[in-house]
Amino acid sequence: MVYDLHIFVCTNERKGNERLSCGETHGLELVAAFKKELKDLNINLKTRANKSGCLGICYFGPTIAIYPEGTFYVGVKVTDVPEIIESHIKTGKKVERLLLKQ
């Protein structure tokens, strides 16, 4: 299946390492929240949210990437999911406060 939007949520866990990893800070909860919100969403887009391995920017906290445009959100909390869905997915307006800054 080809998706209009694909959301990758880092769930990588680095046990016993000094560096924080997204999976240890609620990565799986984020996946579940996105899946639930997308299922309840009534728009004409094929979407998918799934776990991913490390996205390489661990020090920013829980990270998600939305493709095909390649938007990265960092420091994402479960409470941010409805805002990302409402703003980014439904209207195409990125959530500026969560964007990975270049």
Secondary structure, DSSP 8 states (H G I E B T S, - for coil): ---SEEEEEE----TT-SS--GGGGTHHHHHHHHHHHHHH--SS--EEEEEES--S-GGG-SEEEEETTTEEEES--GGGHHHHIIIIIII----GGGB---
